[in-house]
Amino acid sequence: MSTDVRPWPALWALVVGFFMILVDTTIVSVANPAIMQGLGTDIDAVIWVTSAYLLTYAAPLLVTGRLGDRFGPKPVYLTGLVVFTLASLACGLAPNIGALIAARAVQGLGAALMTPQTMAVITRLFPPDSRGKAMSLWGAVAGVATLVGPILGGVLVDGLGWEWIFFVNVPVGIVAFVLAWRLVPRLETHAHRFDVPGVVLSALGMFLLVFGIQEGETYDWGLIGGWLPVWGLVGAGVLVLGLFVWHQGRTRGEPLLPLGLFRDRNFALANGAISTLGFAVTAMSLPLVFYYQLVLGFSPTRSALMLAPMAVMTLVLSPVIGRRVDTADPRTIALTGMLLQAAALVWFFFWITPDADQWARLLLPSAVLGVANACLWAPISSTATRNLPRQLAGAGSGVFNTTRQIGSVLGSAAIAALIQARLVATLGPDAAGSTGAAEAAGAIPPALAAGFADAMAQALLLPAAVALVGAVLVAFFAAPQRTPAAPVAERSTASA
């Protein structure tokens, strides 16, 4: 039985699966028109293919982080990987939109089991002063995966059909399982009690909030079923989430959300910053892909390749930024990234037109978004986890990933509502209502193209504004104290 812990092979094994589940947060965006056509549905329903995944991904993260502390990151990760892989198969076989949404919800549960374990392993195997390099890998994977998703999706949709954006996860999941089984050590576990009321309150609050925001425009922000006000749902969601926080503050023993973690200034600010990043990255892809495919008439592959400069710049620059995080002030790097992200999205706003001959110039703001992403993931993540105690590694990573996913969920819901609102504003209610069939057919009539392009451009101002909020948060990061630290890697208690 080996007693040696090899942190880097373990981390590489985990990020294979982590990459897969993050790709699935954005891979659907480029396939939405094909799914609408293939399953005979509309934009409101197909948005739930993404939102159901993000919602069931976000809601359990607090408890799945604690599960990693209680039973060890390895078994929890492997369990989630099996759930995710089987759910991916079910997604590809879905006969209708309802079945696809349900399978995506199960996929999200598998992803929720897996994600906190990757950050927990970094926190438990790497000393604070060398976590920047490890977090640069985690951040590069996170940044590249969210951008590679649309590109991979475009190639698969054009070549094999939309079902294959899910079928491809099956062989990847099998490889990821074998790697994690062999290379990830079994780490020391810590006994925890689970806050069941907290789980219920957090999940219910998130569902009410997201459902209300996303479906509001569908019901003209009026009554659902003739009696339930949309704003009442949103308000109830906020109220339930407030009750959840109050409950956590009064819970004796071990709350699901350890509020004491937020006494650390950088942990609190980094959680806010990562939520704005999740919001912006998720929200910006939908209007861009709809613009490329439905206004310019690009194929899924070509529209996805318009996002390639983002992925390339993130991939090239993330290792460089990661090495700087351990020696430079992450505040400066992250602030630069947030400002560049906002600037690039405003750049898109000014340059998006129905003129198909102007497409090449849009590669420039895409490249700037890639530089921004490279400057964000590792600095924010390393700042959040730097001072986490090992016994709360799972809880802290669960909180961090929860706030990131909450941002993604709200970004998906808010951009869907905003797109619908801007379509009504630019095209008028009658014309906006008639775009549904055009969207399903994969084309917008020329007479509506200018208004549709304007709506997509205006929608991008929302993630730009959220990125500016993130810039304010990272500007108040406290500079890290550079103190020598002995390695805290834990010895394996069982062979991998």
C-alpha positions, 0 to 999 in steps of 0.5 A: 500500500503506497503512502506517497501522495502525488498532488499533480497527477491526482489533480490532473485526473480530477480536472478531466471530469471537471472539464467535461461538466463545465463544457456542458454548461455552455455546449448547449448554447450553440445547439439550441436552434438544432434542438428546437428544430429536432424536438419541435419546441420554442426558445422558452422551453429550450432555455430550460435545457441549460437552466435545469442543469445549472439549477440542479448543479447549484442547489446541492453544492453546499451539501456535496462539499460537506459530503467530500469532507465526510466520506472523502473527495474520491468516492464522492467524485466517482459517484457523481461521475457515474451519475453524470455519465449515465444522465448524458446517455439519457440526454442523447436518447431523449425523445422530447424536450421534457425528457431532455430537461429532466435528464439534464437536471440529473446531469446537474446533480452528478456535476454537483457531486463532482465539482467541490472535490476538485477544489477540496483536493487543491486545498488539502494537497497543496500549501497556500503559497503554491496553490496559485499554480494548482489554481491556474490549472483549475482556472484554465480548465474552468475558463477554457471549458466554458469557451470550448463548449460552444466550439465543440458543440458546433462541430458535433451538431453539424457533423453528427447531430445535437444528440452527440453533444451528450453522447460524447460524454460517455467515453470521456466519463469512462476515461475520467473514472479510470484515471480518478480511480487510479491516481486520486488518493483516499484522504482523511475524512472528517465527521459532519452533521448535515443540515437538512432544513438548510438544504431544503430552504436553499434549493427551494429559494433558488428554484423560485427565484430562477423560475420567476426570473426566467418565465416572467416575460413568458407571462408578461410579468403577470399571473401564472395560471391566472392566479400566481403573480410572477413577481410573487415567485421572485419575491418568495425566492428572495424571502426563502433565501433570506430565511436560509441565511437566517437559519444558518446563523442560528444553527448550532453545530455545523451549518450548511453554510458556515457564515464564519468563512465570510469573516475572511475579507478575501473569501467573501469578496472572491465569492461575490466576484466569482458569481459575477464571472459565472453570470457574465460568461453564461449570459454572453454566449446565448445572444452571441450564438443566436446572432451568429446563427439566426441573423448572419446565417452561420452554421453551428460550427462557424458560429462556434468558431467565432468564439475560438479566439476566446478559447485560444487566448484563455488557453495560452495565457492561463498558465502564464497568469497562474505562475504570476498569481503566487508572486504578484498581487492577484487583485491587480490581475483580476481587476484588469480581467474584469475591466477587459471583459466589460469593455469587450462586451460593450465593443460587441454592442457597438459592432453587432449589425445585420451586415454579414460582411462585417463578421471578421471584425467581431473576432477582435472583441472575442480575443479580448474576452479570452485575455479577460478570462485568463486574468480572472479564474486563477486569481479569484479562486486562489484568493478565495481558498488561500486561508481555508482551514483543511477541515473546512476545505469541502465546505469552503469549496462548496460555498465558492462553487455554489456562488459561481453556479448561482451566478451562472443560473441567474445569468441564464435566467436573466439573459433569457428574460432580457432577450425576450423583452428586447425583442418585444421592444425592437420588433414589437409584440406581434413581430417578436411573437412571430420569431419563434417559428423562424428560430426553430427553422434556423433563420430570421426573415430579412425584414426582422434581422436588424431588430433582432440584431439590435436586441442581441446587442442590447442584451450584451450590456447586462453581462457587461454591467455585471462585470463592472460590479465584479471589478468593484469587488476585486478592487477591494481584495486585500493583498496576500501575506507572503509567508513561508509555509510547509507542505500540508499534503496529507498522507494517503490512508488507502491505496488509490 
